[in-house]
Amino acid sequence: MKMSQLKSLFYPFSFILTGVLVKIYVRRELLMDILDLNEHFQDSMSSDYSVQLEEILEEFKRGHYPNVLSKSAELRSEKNPDQELTDKLKMVEAICHSEIGEVKASQAIISELFQDSNLEWMLLGELAFMCDFKLARRILSAAVKEMEENDETDRIKLARGYLVLAEAEENLEKYVRAIKYFKKGLTYFQEDESPDQYMILYLHFKIGMMYSMKNEADESMQYLSKVIDMAGDSNSDLKINSLVTIAKTFGSKNENEKAFPYLQEALDLLKGSSLENQMTHAEALTEMAFYYFDQSKLSEAVPYYQKAIDIYKRLPQTSHRKLGMIYMQYAYCLEHKEEQNIRKAANSYENAIERLELTKDGELLENALADVIAFFDNTDNQKKKRVYENKFVKMTNAKRSS
């Protein structure tokens, strides 16, 4: 694989959603409202069931979800409470099933409540978001439609509905619809008498990221540039992610000179931040390494590749393909820079093959094996050369027989 091939192969899989480690508003704020059960059961605490309800709520707070399920079912079957309390107990049971991984049971309860109960659709949609994005989309679509038709006066409540709906669409990879609903939510937040500046910033970021997922670079950079301008010192995570995403966008367009200042600023801000040594940091380092790699400044690229690899190896969900290709680029730099380091290059090439063997991209692995065989031939390591030749032959034979 020549240097130009290493470049062209990098970006198709490199240009992914930046490792966004900002607080997810839906989980952090909206769904925690659901879990504040004291408020939901306040009207029932003076009823004949107060003792049982207090036990259920206490078990829920402690995370003893199987106990909650059994006590709630017992209360519903033996005491026969009114419909409103029954529906609220079922709501609690849906949450418990979701928390212990019993997704189908949770889905069934929420669907039943959506059809037959008087519980707010917004509440049920937020519940569904915890276990089934398609169900959440169906319920929340009905909820926001109803609110629009009824001229809902609480615009933040309406914004909240569009926000959770957009998050559901994002998780379903329906980015066009996600953008539409994020924009709706943004409009309502901006129109509020006391605008929530964090939410306005966050929604600009989300819209920018959705456009990046659709490879609509100009629109993405338009929104992310606003995030950079608005973020200030108190929202550095959003600013860093925006800087790195814009840099990656320029990189994907082979405009690496334009990417460079964004990477410089991002790497400066990453020092001491909550994103240091996380995915976003690794991506920024990789982009900076590639900036130097692209200019054949291989010695300058090496330390950035090394730092990026060190982080990627510690992260639990690093793509084998991505890390394999980074190892290939790193090895190429070590092999071809002015002061060669053949031993490290050999280790990196071998690490690359180990990672790429875990992918399903046979063509990429075949090209990488050819490079590694050539490397060990050029460095007169016949033992290692035979090892990788055997891998190559075995792979070729398997492809012919399939």
C-alpha positions as CSV (number, residue, x, y, z in Angstrom):
1,M,0.0,0.0,0.0
2,K,1.6,3.2,-1.1
3,M,1.4,6.4,0.9
4,S,-1.4,7.8,-1.4
5,Q,-3.4,4.6,-0.8
6,L,-3.0,5.0,3.0
7,K,-4.4,8.5,2.7
8,S,-7.4,7.6,0.6
9,L,-8.3,4.6,2.7
10,F,-8.2,6.6,5.9
11,Y,-11.1,9.1,5.6
12,P,-14.0,6.8,4.5
13,F,-13.9,5.2,8.0
14,S,-12.3,8.1,9.9
15,F,-15.1,10.5,9.2
16,I,-17.5,9.3,11.9
17,L,-19.4,11.0,14.6
18,T,-16.9,12.6,16.9
19,G,-16.8,10.9,20.4
20,V,-19.3,13.2,21.9
21,L,-18.9,13.0,25.7
22,V,-21.2,15.9,26.5
23,K,-24.1,15.4,28.9
24,I,-27.0,13.9,27.0
25,Y,-29.9,16.2,27.9
26,V,-32.6,13.7,27.3
27,R,-31.2,11.2,29.8
28,R,-29.9,13.8,32.2
29,E,-33.0,16.0,32.5
30,L,-36.1,14.6,30.8
31,L,-35.9,10.9,31.9
32,M,-34.9,11.8,35.4
33,D,-38.3,13.5,35.6
34,I,-39.9,10.1,35.1
35,L,-37.8,8.6,37.8
36,D,-39.1,11.2,40.4
37,L,-41.9,9.0,41.4
38,N,-42.8,10.8,44.6
39,E,-44.3,13.6,42.4
40,H,-46.3,11.1,40.3
41,F,-47.7,9.3,43.4
42,Q,-48.2,12.4,45.6
43,D,-52.0,12.3,45.2
44,S,-52.2,8.6,46.2
45,M,-50.0,8.8,49.3
46,S,-53.0,9.6,51.6
47,S,-55.0,6.7,50.2
48,D,-55.6,3.2,51.7
49,Y,-52.5,2.1,49.8
50,S,-50.0,4.5,51.3
51,V,-48.0,1.9,53.2
52,Q,-47.6,-0.3,50.2
53,L,-46.7,2.7,48.0
54,E,-44.1,3.9,50.4
55,E,-42.5,0.4,50.3
56,I,-42.6,0.3,46.5
57,L,-41.0,3.8,46.2
58,E,-38.3,2.9,48.7
59,E,-37.4,-0.3,46.9
60,F,-37.3,1.7,43.6
61,K,-34.9,4.3,45.1
62,R,-32.6,1.5,46.2
63,G,-32.7,-0.1,42.7
64,H,-34.3,-3.3,43.9
65,Y,-36.3,-3.6,40.7
66,P,-37.5,-7.2,41.0
67,N,-38.9,-6.4,44.5
68,V,-40.7,-3.4,43.0
69,L,-42.2,-5.6,40.3
70,S,-43.5,-8.2,42.8
71,K,-44.9,-5.6,45.2
72,S,-46.5,-3.6,42.5
73,A,-48.2,-6.6,40.9
74,E,-49.4,-7.7,44.3
75,L,-50.9,-4.3,45.1
76,R,-52.7,-4.2,41.7
77,S,-54.1,-7.8,41.9
78,E,-55.1,-7.9,45.6
79,K,-56.1,-4.4,46.4
80,N,-57.7,-3.5,43.1
81,P,-56.9,0.2,43.1
82,D,-58.5,2.8,40.8
83,Q,-57.5,3.0,37.2
84,E,-55.3,6.1,37.6
85,L,-53.2,4.4,40.3
86,T,-53.1,1.1,38.4
87,D,-51.7,2.9,35.3
88,K,-49.0,4.6,37.4
89,L,-48.0,1.3,38.9
90,K,-47.7,-0.2,35.4
91,M,-45.6,2.8,34.5
92,V,-43.2,1.9,37.4
93,E,-43.2,-1.7,36.3
94,A,-42.2,-0.6,32.7
95,I,-39.3,1.3,34.1
96,C,-38.2,-1.6,36.2
97,H,-38.4,-4.1,33.4
98,S,-36.3,-1.7,31.3
99,E,-33.7,-1.2,34.0
100,I,-33.2,-5.0,34.4
101,G,-33.0,-5.6,30.6
102,E,-36.5,-7.0,30.1
103,V,-37.1,-4.8,27.1
104,K,-40.0,-6.7,25.6
105,A,-42.0,-6.6,28.8
106,S,-41.4,-2.9,29.1
107,Q,-42.4,-2.3,25.5
108,A,-45.6,-4.2,26.0
109,I,-46.7,-2.2,29.1
110,I,-45.9,1.1,27.5
111,S,-47.8,0.2,24.3
112,E,-50.8,-0.8,26.4
113,L,-50.7,2.4,28.4
114,F,-50.5,4.4,25.2
115,Q,-53.6,2.7,23.9
116,D,-55.7,2.5,27.0
117,S,-54.6,4.9,29.8
118,N,-55.0,8.6,30.5
119,L,-51.3,9.1,31.2
120,E,-49.7,11.9,29.2
121,W,-48.3,10.9,25.9
122,M,-45.2,12.9,26.5
123,L,-44.5,10.9,29.7
124,L,-45.1,7.6,27.9
125,G,-42.9,8.7,25.0
126,E,-40.0,9.5,27.4
127,L,-40.6,6.1,29.0
128,A,-40.4,4.4,25.6
129,F,-37.1,6.2,24.8
130,M,-35.5,4.1,27.5
131,C,-36.3,0.8,25.7
132,D,-37.6,1.2,22.2
133,F,-36.8,4.1,19.9
134,K,-39.4,3.2,17.3
135,L,-42.1,3.1,20.0
136,A,-40.8,6.4,21.4
137,R,-41.0,7.9,17.9
138,R,-44.6,6.7,17.4
139,I,-45.8,8.1,20.8
140,L,-43.9,11.3,20.7
141,S,-45.0,12.1,17.2
142,A,-48.6,11.8,18.4
143,A,-47.7,13.9,21.5
144,V,-46.2,16.9,19.7
145,K,-49.0,16.8,17.0
146,E,-51.6,16.9,19.8
147,M,-49.8,19.8,21.5
148,E,-49.5,21.7,18.3
149,E,-53.2,21.2,17.5
150,N,-54.2,22.3,21.0
151,D,-51.9,25.4,20.8
152,E,-49.9,24.3,23.8
153,T,-48.9,27.4,25.8
154,D,-45.9,25.8,27.5
155,R,-43.4,26.2,24.6
156,I,-40.6,24.6,26.6
157,K,-42.8,21.5,27.1
158,L,-43.3,21.4,23.3
159,A,-39.6,22.0,22.7
160,R,-38.9,19.1,25.1
161,G,-41.2,16.8,23.0
162,Y,-39.4,17.7,19.8
163,L,-36.0,17.2,21.5
164,V,-36.7,13.7,22.7
165,L,-38.3,12.8,19.3
166,A,-35.2,14.1,17.6
167,E,-33.0,12.0,19.9
168,A,-35.1,8.9,19.0
169,E,-34.7,9.6,15.3
170,E,-31.0,10.1,15.7
171,N,-30.7,6.7,17.4
172,L,-32.6,5.2,14.5
173,E,-30.1,6.9,12.1
174,K,-32.9,8.9,10.5
175,Y,-30.8,12.1,10.4
176,V,-33.1,14.2,8.1
177,R,-36.0,13.8,10.5
178,A,-33.7,14.3,13.5
179,I,-32.5,17.6,12.1
180,K,-36.1,18.7,11.4
181,Y,-37.1,18.1,15.0
182,F,-33.9,19.5,16.6
183,K,-34.6,22.7,14.6
184,K,-38.2,22.8,15.9
185,G,-36.9,22.4,19.4
186,L,-34.3,25.1,18.9
187,T,-36.9,27.5,17.6
188,Y,-39.1,27.1,20.7
189,F,-36.1,27.4,23.1
190,Q,-35.0,30.6,21.3
191,E,-38.5,32.1,21.6
192,D,-38.8,31.5,25.3
193,E,-38.9,34.6,27.5
194,S,-35.8,33.4,29.5
195,P,-33.9,31.4,26.8
196,D,-31.9,28.4,28.1
197,Q,-28.5,29.3,26.6
198,Y,-27.0,25.9,27.3
199,M,-29.9,24.2,25.4
200,I,-29.6,26.7,22.5
201,L,-25.8,25.9,22.3
202,Y,-26.4,22.1,22.7
203,L,-29.0,22.1,19.9
204,H,-26.7,24.0,17.5
205,F,-24.2,21.3,18.3
206,K,-26.6,18.4,17.7
207,I,-27.8,19.9,14.4
208,G,-24.2,20.4,13.3
209,M,-23.4,16.8,14.1
210,M,-26.4,15.5,12.3
211,Y,-25.4,17.3,9.2
212,S,-21.9,15.8,9.5
213,M,-23.4,12.4,9.6
214,K,-25.1,13.2,6.3
215,N,-21.8,14.4,4.9
216,E,-23.3,17.9,4.4
217,A,-20.2,19.7,5.3
218,D,-21.2,23.3,4.7
219,E,-24.3,23.0,6.8
220,S,-22.4,21.1,9.5
221,M,-19.7,23.7,9.8
222,Q,-22.2,26.6,9.8
223,Y,-23.8,25.3,13.0
224,L,-20.6,24.1,14.7
225,S,-19.0,27.4,14.0
226,K,-21.8,29.0,16.0
227,V,-21.1,26.6,18.8
228,I,-17.5,27.7,18.9
229,D,-18.5,31.3,18.9
230,M,-21.1,30.9,21.7
231,A,-19.4,28.3,23.9
232,G,-17.2,30.5,26.0
233,D,-15.1,28.9,28.8
234,S,-17.9,27.2,30.6
235,N,-18.9,24.8,27.7
236,S,-15.4,23.6,26.6
237,D,-16.6,20.0,25.8
238,L,-19.0,21.2,23.1
239,K,-16.4,23.6,21.8
240,I,-13.7,20.9,21.6
241,N,-16.0,18.5,19.8
242,S,-17.1,21.2,17.4
243,L,-13.4,22.1,16.6
244,V,-12.5,18.5,16.0
245,T,-15.5,17.8,13.8
246,I,-14.8,20.8,11.7
247,A,-11.2,19.7,11.4
248,K,-12.3,16.3,10.3
249,T,-14.6,17.8,7.8
250,F,-11.8,19.8,6.2
251,G,-9.6,16.7,6.3
252,S,-12.2,14.6,4.4
253,K,-12.2,17.3,1.7
254,N,-8.3,17.2,1.5
255,E,-8.2,20.7,2.9
256,N,-5.8,19.9,5.7
257,E,-4.3,23.4,5.9
258,K,-7.7,24.7,6.9
259,A,-8.1,21.9,9.5
260,F,-4.8,22.7,11.2
261,P,-5.8,25.8,13.3
262,Y,-8.9,24.0,14.5
263,L,-6.8,21.0,15.6
264,Q,-4.3,23.3,17.4
265,E,-7.0,25.0,19.4
266,A,-8.7,21.7,20.2
267,L,-5.5,20.1,21.4
268,D,-4.8,23.1,23.6
269,L,-8.3,23.0,25.1
270,L,-8.1,19.3,25.7
271,K,-5.3,19.6,28.3
272,G,-6.9,19.2,31.6
273,S,-10.5,18.9,30.2
274,S,-13.0,16.1,30.9
275,L,-12.3,14.9,27.3
276,E,-8.6,14.4,27.8
277,N,-7.6,10.8,27.0
278,Q,-11.0,10.1,25.6
279,M,-12.2,9.4,22.1
280,T,-12.3,13.0,21.0
281,H,-8.7,13.5,22.2
282,A,-7.6,10.4,20.2
283,E,-9.4,11.7,17.1
284,A,-7.8,15.1,17.4
285,L,-4.4,13.5,17.7
286,T,-5.0,11.3,14.8
287,E,-6.1,14.2,12.6
288,M,-3.0,16.1,13.6
289,A,-0.8,13.1,12.8
290,F,-2.5,12.8,9.4
291,Y,-1.9,16.5,8.7
292,Y,1.8,15.9,9.0
293,F,1.6,12.5,7.3
294,D,-0.2,14.1,4.3
295,Q,2.7,16.5,3.9
296,S,5.3,13.7,4.2
297,K,6.5,15.3,7.5
298,L,6.8,11.8,8.9
299,S,9.0,12.6,12.0
300,E,6.4,15.2,13.1
301,A,3.6,12.8,12.6
302,V,5.1,10.0,14.8
303,P,4.4,11.4,18.3
304,Y,0.8,12.2,17.5
305,Y,0.2,8.7,16.2
306,Q,1.8,7.2,19.3
307,K,-0.3,9.3,21.7
308,A,-3.5,8.5,19.7
309,I,-2.7,4.8,19.7
310,D,-2.1,4.8,23.5
311,I,-5.5,6.3,24.0
312,Y,-7.4,4.1,21.5
313,K,-5.9,1.0,23.1
314,R,-7.5,2.0,26.5
315,L,-10.9,2.7,25.0
316,P,-13.5,-0.1,25.1
317,Q,-15.1,0.5,21.7
318,T,-12.3,1.4,19.3
319,S,-12.9,0.1,15.8
320,H,-10.5,-2.6,14.8
321,R,-10.4,-1.3,11.2
322,K,-9.7,2.3,12.4
323,L,-6.9,1.3,14.8
324,G,-5.5,-1.2,12.2
325,M,-5.2,1.6,9.6
326,I,-3.6,4.0,12.2
327,Y,-1.1,1.3,13.0
328,M,-0.3,1.0,9.3
329,Q,0.2,4.8,8.9
330,Y,2.3,4.8,12.1
331,A,4.5,1.9,10.8
332,Y,4.9,3.7,7.5
333,C,6.2,6.8,9.3
334,L,8.6,4.8,11.4
335,E,9.9,2.9,8.4
336,H,10.4,5.9,6.1
337,K,11.3,8.9,8.3
338,E,14.8,10.2,8.3
339,E,15.9,8.3,11.4
340,Q,14.2,5.0,10.8
341,N,13.0,2.8,13.6
342,I,12.7,-0.6,12.0
343,R,12.0,-2.5,15.2
344,K,9.1,-0.3,16.1
345,A,7.8,-0.3,12.5
346,A,7.8,-4.1,12.6
347,N,5.8,-4.2,15.8
348,S,3.3,-1.6,14.4
349,Y,2.8,-3.5,11.2
350,E,2.2,-6.7,13.1
351,N,-0.3,-4.9,15.4
352,A,-2.0,-3.6,12.3
353,I,-2.5,-7.1,10.9
354,E,-3.9,-8.3,14.2
355,R,-6.5,-5.6,14.2
356,L,-7.4,-5.9,10.5
357,E,-7.8,-9.6,10.8
358,L,-10.7,-8.9,13.2
359,T,-12.5,-6.9,10.5
360,K,-14.6,-8.3,7.6
361,D,-12.7,-6.2,4.9
362,G,-10.8,-8.9,3.0
363,E,-9.5,-6.5,0.4
364,L,-8.1,-4.1,3.0
365,L,-6.4,-7.0,4.8
366,E,-5.0,-8.4,1.6
367,N,-3.4,-5.0,0.7
368,A,-2.0,-4.7,4.3
369,L,-0.5,-8.2,4.2
370,A,1.2,-7.4,0.9
371,D,2.7,-4.3,2.5
372,V,3.9,-6.2,5.6
373,I,5.4,-9.0,3.5
374,A,7.3,-6.4,1.4
375,F,8.5,-4.7,4.7
376,F,9.9,-7.9,6.1
377,D,11.5,-8.8,2.7
378,N,13.1,-5.3,2.5
379,T,14.4,-5.7,6.1
380,D,15.7,-9.2,5.4
381,N,13.5,-10.9,8.1
382,Q,12.7,-14.1,6.2
383,K,11.1,-15.8,9.2
384,K,8.4,-13.1,9.6
385,K,8.1,-12.8,5.9
386,R,7.1,-16.5,5.6
387,V,4.5,-16.1,8.5
388,Y,2.7,-13.4,6.6
389,E,3.1,-15.1,3.2
390,N,1.3,-18.1,4.7
391,K,-1.5,-15.9,6.0
392,F,-1.8,-14.3,2.5
393,V,-1.9,-17.7,0.8
394,K,-4.4,-19.1,3.2
395,M,-6.6,-16.1,2.8
396,T,-6.4,-16.2,-1.1
397,N,-7.2,-19.9,-1.1
398,A,-10.2,-19.4,1.2
399,K,-11.5,-16.7,-1.2
400,R,-11.1,-18.9,-4.2
401,S,-13.0,-21.8,-2.6
402,S,-15.9,-19.7,-1.4
